[in-house]
Amino acid sequence: MQGTLTFLSLDLIGPGFIYSNADLIFTNTTITGLSNSPGGNSISIQANNITISDSIIHDNPSVQSGGIFLTQAECSFIVSNSAFYNNTNNGIIFFAQGSTSIDHCTFTRNQLYAMVYETDNGRGDATLAISSTSMSNNVFSAAAIDIGSCRDISLTAISYTANSGVLLSGGSFGTTWVAHSTITSNSGGAIVLAAQNGYFFNNTFSENSNSYGLLTFTTLAFSVQVESCNFTSNSAINAVGAAIYSEYVGDTLTILSCTFINNTSDEAGGAIYLNDAGNAVIYSSTFTNNSAPSGGAIYAWGGVLDMTIQASTFTRCSATSGDRFGGAVFTFSYLQSSTVSSPPTLQAVGEPFGHK
C-alpha cells in the first residue's frame, strides 16, 4: 500500500537521505545539509508524488547527475511558497519523471546543473508549469530548466535576474508558452527551444549578454509566435542575433508588436538572425539603435523561404564594420519571395537594405 508520509513544521538537518515508496508532503519544513545516499545513489530524497509548501531548502550539496528530490515515473512535484538558496555542487533540485508545478517560489544563490530536470522518458504525458517565481544570482551549468522530454511547458510571471546560464533549454511534444516575464542582466542566453510550437507574450528582455540569441529556436516542427515583447540593450558576444536567433523552423516565425532597442551583435543581426528559418513575418514592430557589422536590425542567411516585413519602423539601425551591408535588413539567402509593405519607416546607417 502506497500511503502518505507528511513532514509538518520540522527541521531536517543532514547528513542523511530519504527513500520511500509513499507520497511525501513537506509543509513549513526546513531541509538543509542533506548528503547523497550511500551505495552510489545520488539522490537525497526519493518518493512517488512529492508536495512542498511554505518550506525552506538551503545549503544542500548534491553531485552532478544527482539531486535533492526525485519523483518516480508518472508521479508529480507540486511546490509552492517556498525558498531555495545556497544549494551547491552542480546537482539538480528537482529530478522530475512526471508533471511539475512550481508557484510563488524563490531560487537564489544556487550553484547547480539545473533547477529542474524534466523528463517523461518519451511518454509525452508530462507537463511543466512555473508561475510567479523569481530566480536570481544563480549559476546553472546546463539551464535553470532542462527539458529531456515533456508534453507542454508554461512559464508565467517569471523574474529571471543576474543569473549565469540559460533559463530554459530543450523542447516539448506540444506547446511552450512564456508570458508576462522579465529576463534581465543575465549571461548565457535565455531560452533555447526545440519544440513543436512556441508562444511568447508580453515579456521583457533587457541588458543580457549571450553567445546566441536570447530566444533561440531550432529544429521546431511547427511554428513560433513572439508578441508584445520588449528587447532592450542585449548583446551577442562573438555571436549573431542578440534578441532572436532562429534556424530550421519548419513552418513560420511570427513577430508581432515587438520593440527592439539598443541591441548589438559583433558578428551579424543586431536584433534578429534568421538561418534556414522557414517563413518569417514581422508586423507592427519597432527597431531602434540596433547595430551589427551587417544587418543592423535583421540578418537573414540560408534558406529563408518567405519573409514579410509590414507596418514596422527602423530608426538609427546601423551596419558598423566591414562591407556594412544592410543598416536595417540584410539578406544572404535563397529567398523565394519577400514583401516589404505599408511601408516600413527607415533611418539607417549603411544601405538600409542589403542582399547577396
C-alpha positions in Angstrom: 0.0 0.0 0.0 1.4 3.3 -1.0 0.3 5.7 1.7 1.4 9.3 2.5 4.2 10.5 4.8 3.8 14.1 6.0 6.6 16.3 7.4 5.0 19.2 9.3 6.9 22.1 10.9 10.2 20.2 11.2 13.9 20.9 10.6 15.5 18.1 8.6 19.2 18.5 9.1 21.7 16.3 7.2 23.8 14.4 6.5 21.2 11.8 5.6 18.7 10.7 2.9 15.1 9.6 2.5 13.9 6.8 0.2 10.2 6.0 0.2 7.5 4.3 -2.0 4.9 6.6 -0.4 3.9 10.1 -1.3 5.8 12.8 0.6 4.4 16.1 1.9 6.7 18.8 3.3 4.9 21.7 5.0 6.6 24.5 6.9 9.8 22.4 6.9 13.4 23.4 6.7 15.7 21.0 4.8 19.5 21.6 5.0 22.8 19.7 4.9 21.4 16.6 3.2 24.0 14.4 1.5 23.7 11.9 -1.3 22.8 8.5 -0.1 25.4 5.6 0.1 25.7 2.8 -2.3 26.1 5.0 -5.4 22.6 6.6 -5.1 23.0 10.2 -6.0 19.5 11.5 -4.9 18.9 12.7 -1.4 15.1 12.3 -1.3 13.2 9.9 -3.5 9.4 9.1 -3.4 6.3 8.9 -5.5 4.5 12.2 -5.5 6.2 15.0 -3.6 4.5 18.1 -2.3 6.4 21.0 -0.8 4.8 24.2 0.6 5.9 27.1 2.9 9.3 25.5 3.3 13.0 26.4 3.1 15.5 24.2 1.3 19.1 25.5 1.7 22.8 24.6 1.8 22.3 21.0 0.4 25.2 19.7 -1.7 24.3 17.3 -4.5 26.5 15.7 -7.1 26.2 16.3 -10.8 23.7 13.8 -12.4 22.1 13.6 -8.9 20.0 15.9 -6.9 17.9 16.7 -3.9 14.4 15.5 -4.9 13.4 12.8 -7.4 9.9 11.6 -8.2 9.2 8.1 -9.6 7.9 7.7 -13.2 4.5 9.2 -13.8 4.5 10.9 -10.4 4.4 14.7 -9.7 6.0 17.6 -8.0 3.8 20.3 -6.5 5.8 23.1 -5.0 4.5 26.4 -3.6 5.5 29.4 -1.4 9.0 28.0 -0.7 12.6 29.3 -0.8 15.6 27.6 -2.2 19.1 29.1 -1.7 22.8 28.1 -1.4 22.3 24.6 -2.8 25.5 23.7 -4.5 27.9 21.2 -6.1 26.3 21.3 -9.6 23.4 19.0 -8.9 19.7 19.2 -9.6 17.0 20.3 -7.1 14.0 18.6 -8.8 14.6 15.5 -10.9 11.1 15.0 -12.4 9.8 12.0 -14.2 6.2 13.2 -14.3 4.4 16.6 -14.2 5.8 19.5 -12.2 4.1 22.6 -10.8 6.1 25.4 -9.1 4.3 28.5 -7.9 5.3 31.6 -5.8 8.8 30.3 -5.0 12.3 31.9 -4.9 15.6 30.5 -6.1 18.7 32.4 -5.0 22.5 31.9 -5.0 22.3 28.3 -6.0 25.1 26.7 -8.0 23.5 23.8 -10.0 23.4 21.7 -13.1 19.7 22.6 -13.3 16.9 23.7 -11.0 14.5 21.3 -12.7 15.3 18.4 -15.0 12.1 17.3 -16.6 11.7 14.0 -18.5 8.7 11.8 -19.0 11.0 9.3 -20.7 9.4 9.8 -24.0 5.8 9.1 -22.9 4.6 12.6 -23.9 2.3 12.9 -21.0 4.1 15.2 -18.5 3.5 18.9 -18.2 5.7 21.6 -16.6 4.1 24.8 -15.2 6.1 27.5 -13.3 4.4 30.7 -12.2 5.0 33.8 -10.1 8.5 32.6 -9.3 11.9 34.5 -9.1 15.4 33.2 -9.8 18.3 35.5 -9.1 22.1 35.2 -8.7 22.2 31.5 -9.6 24.8 29.6 -11.7 23.3 26.9 -13.9 25.8 24.8 -15.9 23.0 23.3 -18.1 19.9 25.5 -17.6 17.6 26.6 -14.9 15.0 24.3 -16.6 16.5 21.5 -18.6 14.0 19.5 -20.6 14.6 15.9 -21.7 11.0 15.3 -22.8 7.7 16.9 -21.9 4.3 17.5 -23.5 3.5 21.1 -22.6 5.6 23.9 -20.9 4.1 27.0 -19.3 6.2 29.8 -17.7 4.2 32.8 -16.4 5.2 35.8 -14.4 8.8 34.7 -14.1 11.6 37.0 -12.9 15.0 35.8 -14.1 17.7 38.2 -12.9 21.5 38.2 -12.7 21.9 34.5 -13.4 24.7 32.7 -15.3 23.1 30.2 -17.6 20.0 29.7 -19.7 16.5 29.9 -18.3 15.1 27.1 -20.4 16.7 24.5 -22.7 15.0 21.7 -24.5 11.6 21.2 -26.0 8.1 19.7 -25.7 5.9 17.5 -27.8 3.2 20.1 -27.6 3.4 23.9 -26.9 5.8 26.0 -24.9 4.2 29.2 -23.5 6.2 32.0 -21.9 4.2 35.1 -20.8 4.4 38.2 -18.5 8.0 37.5 -17.6 11.1 39.6 -17.1 14.6 38.4 -18.0 17.3 40.9 -17.2 21.1 41.2 -16.5 21.8 37.6 -17.2 24.8 36.0 -19.0 24.5 33.0 -21.3 21.1 33.5 -23.0 17.5 33.0 -22.0 15.7 30.2 -23.9 16.9 27.6 -26.3 13.8 25.9 -27.7 13.3 22.8 -29.8 9.6 22.1 -29.7 6.5 21.8 -31.8 5.0 25.2 -31.1 6.2 28.2 -29.1 4.3 31.3 -28.0 5.9 34.3 -26.2 3.7 37.1 -25.0 4.4 40.3 -23.1 7.9 39.5 -21.9 10.8 41.9 -21.3 14.4 41.0 -22.1 16.9 43.7 -21.1 20.7 44.1 -20.5 21.5 40.4 -21.1 24.7 39.2 -22.7 24.8 35.9 -24.5 26.7 33.7 -27.0 23.5 33.3 -29.1 20.0 34.8 -29.4 18.1 35.4 -26.1 15.4 33.4 -27.8 17.0 30.6 -29.9 14.6 28.5 -31.9 16.0 25.4 -33.5 14.5 22.3 -35.3 11.0 23.3 -34.4 8.4 21.1 -36.1 5.7 23.8 -36.5 5.6 27.5 -35.6 6.7 30.2 -33.1 5.0 33.5 -32.3 6.6 36.3 -30.4 4.1 39.0 -29.5 4.2 42.3 -27.5 7.7 41.6 -26.2 10.4 44.2 -25.5 14.1 43.6 -26.2 16.4 46.3 -24.9 20.2 46.6 -24.6 21.0 43.0 -25.1 24.3 41.9 -26.7 25.5 38.8 -28.6 29.2 38.4 -27.9 31.2 36.7 -30.7 27.8 35.6 -31.9 24.8 36.6 -34.0 21.3 37.8 -33.2 21.3 39.4 -29.8 17.5 39.1 -29.4 16.3 36.3 -31.6 18.2 33.5 -33.4 16.1 31.2 -35.5 17.1 28.2 -37.5 15.4 25.2 -39.1 11.9 26.3 -38.1 9.5 24.0 -40.0 6.7 26.5 -40.5 6.6 30.2 -39.6 8.3 32.6 -37.1 5.9 35.4 -36.5 6.9 38.6 -34.6 4.0 40.9 -33.7 4.1 44.3 -32.0 7.5 43.9 -30.5 10.2 46.5 -29.7 13.9 46.1 -30.3 16.1 48.9 -28.8 19.9 49.2 -28.5 20.6 45.5 -29.2 24.1 44.7 -30.6 25.9 41.8 -32.2 29.6 41.8 -33.0 29.0 39.4 -36.0 25.6 39.9 -37.7 22.0 40.7 -37.0 21.9 43.2 -34.2 18.4 42.2 -33.1 17.4 39.1 -35.2 19.3 36.5 -37.1 17.5 34.0 -39.4 19.1 30.9 -40.7 17.2 28.4 -42.8 14.2 29.7 -40.8 11.3 28.7 -43.0 8.9 31.6 -43.3 9.3 34.8 -41.3 6.6 37.5 -40.7 7.4 40.7 -38.9 4.5 43.0 -38.3 3.9 46.3 -36.4 7.3 46.2 -34.7 9.9 48.9 -33.9 13.7 48.7 -34.3 15.7 51.5 -32.8 19.5 51.9 -32.4 20.3 48.2 -33.2 23.7 47.5 -34.7 26.0 44.8 -36.1 28.7 44.6 -38.8 25.9 43.7 -41.3 22.2 43.6 -40.8 22.0 46.2 -38.1 18.5 45.1 -37.1 17.8 41.8 -39.1 20.1 39.4 -40.9 18.7 36.5 -43.0 21.0 33.7 -44.0 20.4 30.4 -45.8 17.0 29.1 -46.8 14.6 31.7 -45.5 11.7 30.8 -47.9 9.5 33.8 -47.5 9.9 36.9 -45.4 7.4 39.7 -44.9 8.0 43.0 -43.0 4.9 45.1 -42.6 4.0 48.3 -40.7 7.3 48.3 -38.9 9.8 51.1 -38.1 13.6 51.0 -38.3 15.3 54.1 -36.8 19.1 54.7 -36.5 19.9 51.0 -37.0 23.5 50.6 -38.3 25.8 48.2 -40.1 29.0 49.1 -38.3 32.0 47.5 -40.0 33.4 45.6 -43.0 31.1 45.9 -46.0 28.4 47.5 -43.8 25.6 45.8 -45.7 22.0 46.4 -44.5 21.9 49.1 -41.9 18.3 47.8 -41.3 17.9 44.5 -43.0 20.4 42.2 -44.8 19.6 39.0 -46.7 22.1 36.4 -47.9 19.7 33.6 -48.6 17.8 31.5 -51.1 14.9 33.8 -50.6 11.9 32.6 -52.7 9.9 35.8 -52.0 9.9 38.8 -49.8 7.4 41.5 -49.1 8.1 44.9 -47.5 4.9 46.9 -47.3 2.9 49.6 -45.7 5.9 50.7 -46.0 8.3 50.4 -43.1 9.9 53.7 -41.8 13.6 53.6 -42.3 16.5 55.6 -40.9 19.6 53.5 -41.1 23.4 53.8 -41.3 24.8 51.9 -44.3 22.5 50.8 -47.1 19.1 50.3 -45.4 18.5 47.0 -47.3 21.3 44.7 -48.5 21.2 41.5 -50.4 23.7 39.0 -51.8 
